[in-house]
Amino acid sequence: MPHTARSGVITNDAESAEALGASEIDDETAEAGEEKLRSGIQSIEVGFRLLDVLTHEPRAMMLRDLAQRAGMSPAKAHRYLVSFLRLGVVAQDPLSGRYELGGFALQLGLARLARVDGVKLARIALAELRDRLDLTVGIAVWGNQGPTMVHWMESSHPAKASLKLGDVMPLLSSATGLLFAAYLPAGKTAAMLERELAELADTRRSSHIGVPRTREEVERALAEVREREAARVEGMLLPTIHAFSMPVFDSTGELSLGLVALGHEGAFDIRWGGEIDTALRECAQKLSYELGYSPTPR
């Protein structure tokens, strides 16, 4: 019988064929396993639609309404809900029969919030945004002196903003300051606002164009920030430098941090609804969601 030499081992042709066949089967099995992992478990994804509806609905729901919103029949929805009830993910009112999120869902959410780091998440998200749009971006939080820059990433054509980590931004002449003044409790910002208004009243220090200088102008500017859900300045703090600042909220609805994007006049899309406004706004909204924020419908 003919023999085949391979890697110093003598085998006959039948054994070689059998080994090759087994190898092919192993490869196919491995590929099938990987495909299963990629495809996931569809029933879990289907059932999750019910939880998604309950997450965004402020009131307990009847079965028929819950099923309709999730895009399935009441009978199908009921089967999933029975399992969710057993696990504590969903609760049912014994009198009305309505469904809502259960205790385990709350524990799951609290565990997530305990582990989340807003600044860390923002740094990752802004790095992607900086690389995609080639923007100078940063993160600001409220410190003991005011809105403070805690992270900074420059584009390939850095704006000559002379900003560095630890810088405290003015409330009235920066997008970041206007954002924090608009969303923080008045008690936190009152002293700083009064100080800046007093400084602006000095004609020798009033060169910033467009900066609100009276209490009425400040209230109008802050109302616009809240209406737009964003702050924008055009060359107020630094000539020829434009900037956006977007709010990131936490699970209680409080302002957690501000995302900042800035650039030179002519090379920075300062339009509301433009590329930079849209991208930074989407980034801030996604981060707010990650921190547990659920916006109140307008």
C-alpha positions in Angstrom: 0.0 0.0 0.0 1.4 3.4 -0.9 2.6 5.6 1.9 2.8 9.4 2.4 5.6 11.0 4.3 4.6 14.2 6.2 6.5 16.0 9.0 8.7 13.0 9.6 5.6 10.7 10.2 4.7 7.9 7.9 0.9 7.4 7.3 -1.1 5.6 4.7 -3.4 7.4 2.3 -6.6 6.3 4.0 -5.4 7.6 7.4 -4.4 10.9 5.7 -7.8 11.3 4.1 -9.5 10.5 7.4 -7.3 13.1 9.3 -8.0 15.7 6.6 -11.7 15.0 6.8 -11.7 15.4 10.6 -9.8 18.6 10.3 -12.3 20.0 7.9 -15.2 19.0 10.1 -13.4 20.7 13.1 -13.0 23.9 11.0 -16.6 23.8 10.0 -17.7 23.3 13.6 -15.6 26.1 14.7 -16.9 28.4 12.0 -20.5 27.5 12.9 -19.8 28.2 16.6 -18.3 31.6 15.7 -21.3 32.4 13.5 -23.6 31.5 16.4 -21.7 33.9 18.7 -22.0 36.7 16.1 -25.7 36.1 15.5 -26.5 36.0 19.2 -29.7 34.7 20.7 -32.6 36.2 18.8 -35.2 35.5 21.5 -33.4 37.7 24.0 -33.2 40.5 21.5 -37.0 40.2 20.8 -37.8 40.1 24.5 -35.7 43.1 25.1 -38.1 45.2 22.9 -40.6 44.9 25.8 -38.1 46.2 28.3 -37.1 49.0 26.0 -40.7 50.2 25.8 -41.2 50.0 29.6 -37.9 52.0 30.0 -39.2 54.9 28.0 -42.8 54.8 29.2 -43.3 56.7 32.5 -46.5 54.8 33.5 -47.3 51.1 33.9 -48.8 49.6 30.8 -51.6 47.2 29.8 -50.5 44.1 28.0 -52.1 45.0 24.7 -50.5 48.5 24.6 -47.1 47.1 25.6 -47.2 44.4 23.0 -48.3 46.9 20.3 -45.5 49.3 21.1 -43.0 46.4 21.0 -44.3 45.2 17.6 -45.6 41.7 18.7 -48.8 39.9 19.5 -50.2 40.0 23.1 -49.8 36.2 23.3 -46.2 36.4 22.3 -45.5 39.3 24.7 -47.2 37.5 27.6 -44.8 34.6 27.2 -41.8 36.8 27.6 -43.4 38.8 30.4 -43.9 35.6 32.4 -40.2 34.9 32.4 -39.4 38.5 33.1 -41.7 38.4 36.1 -40.0 35.3 37.5 -36.6 37.1 37.2 -37.8 40.3 38.8 -37.0 42.3 35.7 -40.7 43.2 35.3 -43.4 43.7 37.9 -47.2 43.5 37.5 -49.8 45.4 39.5 -52.1 42.7 41.0 -55.2 45.0 40.7 -54.9 46.6 37.3 -52.8 43.9 35.7 -50.5 46.6 34.2 -46.7 46.0 33.8 -43.8 48.1 34.7 -40.0 47.6 35.4 -39.3 45.4 38.4 -36.8 45.6 41.3 -34.0 43.8 39.4 -34.2 46.3 36.6 -33.6 49.0 39.3 -30.6 47.1 40.8 -29.2 46.6 37.3 -29.4 50.4 36.6 -27.9 51.3 39.9 -25.0 48.9 39.4 -24.3 50.5 36.0 -24.4 54.0 37.5 -22.0 53.0 40.3 -19.5 51.9 37.7 -19.7 54.7 35.2 -17.2 57.5 35.0 -18.6 60.4 32.9 -15.2 62.1 32.2 -13.7 58.8 31.1 -16.6 58.1 28.8 -16.4 61.6 27.4 -12.6 61.3 26.7 -13.2 58.2 24.6 -16.1 59.7 22.7 -14.3 63.0 22.1 -11.2 61.2 20.8 -13.3 59.6 18.1 -15.0 62.9 17.3 -11.7 64.8 17.1 -10.2 62.2 14.7 -13.4 62.1 12.6 -13.9 65.8 12.2 -10.3 67.0 13.0 -11.6 69.3 15.8 -10.1 70.8 18.9 -12.2 69.5 21.7 -12.3 69.5 25.5 -14.2 68.6 28.7 -15.2 71.1 31.4 -16.6 70.4 34.9 -17.7 72.8 37.6 -14.9 73.3 40.1 -14.6 75.4 43.2 -13.6 78.5 41.1 -16.1 77.9 38.2 -16.2 76.0 34.9 -12.8 74.2 34.7 -11.1 72.5 31.8 -10.2 69.0 32.7 -9.3 67.5 29.3 -8.1 68.9 26.1 -7.4 67.4 22.6 -6.1 69.5 19.8 -6.8 69.1 16.1 -4.1 68.9 13.4 -4.4 72.7 13.1 -4.6 73.8 16.7 -6.6 76.9 17.5 -4.5 79.6 19.2 -6.7 79.5 22.2 -4.1 79.6 24.9 -6.1 77.2 27.0 -4.7 74.6 29.3 -5.9 72.0 31.8 -7.1 73.7 34.9 -8.1 76.9 33.3 -11.3 78.4 34.7 -13.6 79.8 31.9 -15.5 83.1 32.4 -19.3 82.7 32.6 -20.3 85.5 30.2 -17.7 85.5 27.4 -17.2 81.7 26.8 -19.5 79.0 25.5 -18.5 76.8 28.4 -19.3 79.5 31.0 -22.7 80.3 29.4 -23.6 76.6 29.4 -22.8 76.2 33.1 -24.5 79.5 34.0 -27.7 78.4 32.2 -28.0 74.9 33.8 -26.5 75.2 37.3 -28.6 76.4 40.3 -28.4 80.2 40.5 -26.8 80.0 44.0 -23.7 78.4 42.5 -23.1 81.0 39.8 -24.5 84.3 41.4 -21.3 85.6 42.9 -19.2 84.9 39.8 -21.9 86.5 37.5 -22.0 89.6 39.7 -18.2 89.9 39.6 -18.0 89.6 35.8 -20.9 92.1 35.3 -19.0 94.6 37.5 -15.8 94.1 35.5 -17.7 94.6 32.2 -19.2 97.8 33.5 -15.6 99.2 33.5 -15.3 100.7 30.0 -11.5 99.9 30.0 -12.3 96.2 30.2 -15.3 96.0 27.9 -13.7 95.1 24.6 -15.5 91.7 24.1 -18.2 92.2 21.4 -21.5 90.4 22.0 -20.9 89.7 25.7 -24.1 90.3 27.8 -23.5 93.3 30.1 -26.7 93.7 32.0 -28.8 91.4 34.1 -31.5 91.5 31.4 -29.0 90.6 28.7 -27.7 87.7 30.8 -31.1 86.3 31.3 -31.9 86.4 27.6 -28.6 84.8 26.8 -29.1 82.0 29.3 -32.7 81.4 28.1 -31.4 81.0 24.6 -28.8 78.4 25.8 -31.6 76.4 27.5 -33.8 76.7 24.4 -31.0 75.6 22.1 -29.7 73.0 24.6 -26.2 74.3 23.7 -24.1 77.4 24.0 -22.3 79.1 21.1 -19.9 82.1 21.0 -18.3 83.8 18.0 -15.0 85.5 18.9 -16.2 86.8 22.3 -13.5 85.5 24.6 -10.8 85.3 21.9 -10.9 87.2 18.6 -11.5 84.9 15.5 -12.1 81.9 17.8 -15.6 80.3 17.6 -16.9 77.6 20.0 -19.8 75.3 20.9 -20.4 73.8 24.3 -23.0 71.0 24.8 -24.4 69.8 28.1 -24.1 66.2 29.5 -26.6 65.4 32.1 -26.6 62.7 34.8 -29.3 60.4 36.0 -30.8 63.1 38.2 -31.1 65.5 35.3 -28.3 67.7 36.7 -25.5 69.1 34.5 -22.5 66.7 34.8 -20.0 68.2 32.4 -19.7 70.2 29.3 -18.3 69.2 25.9 -16.4 71.9 24.1 -15.4 72.2 20.4 -13.6 75.3 19.1 -11.7 76.5 16.0 -10.7 79.5 13.9 -13.1 81.7 12.1 -13.5 80.5 8.5 -12.4 76.9 9.3 -15.0 76.2 11.9 -18.7 75.5 11.1 -20.5 77.8 13.6 -24.0 77.2 12.1 -26.8 75.8 14.2 -27.6 72.5 12.6 -24.2 72.4 10.9 -21.8 69.5 11.0 -20.0 70.5 14.2 -23.2 71.4 16.1 -24.9 68.1 15.0 -21.9 65.9 15.8 -21.1 67.4 19.2 -24.8 67.4 20.2 -25.2 63.7 19.3 -22.1 62.9 21.3 -23.4 64.8 24.4 -26.8 63.1 24.1 -25.3 59.7 23.9 -23.1 60.4 26.9 -26.1 61.6 28.9 -27.9 58.4 28.0 -24.9 56.4 29.3 -25.0 58.3 32.6 -28.7 57.4 33.0 -30.3 60.6 31.9 -33.9 60.4 30.5 -35.0 63.7 29.0 -38.5 65.0 29.7 -40.5 65.2 26.5 -41.2 68.8 25.4 
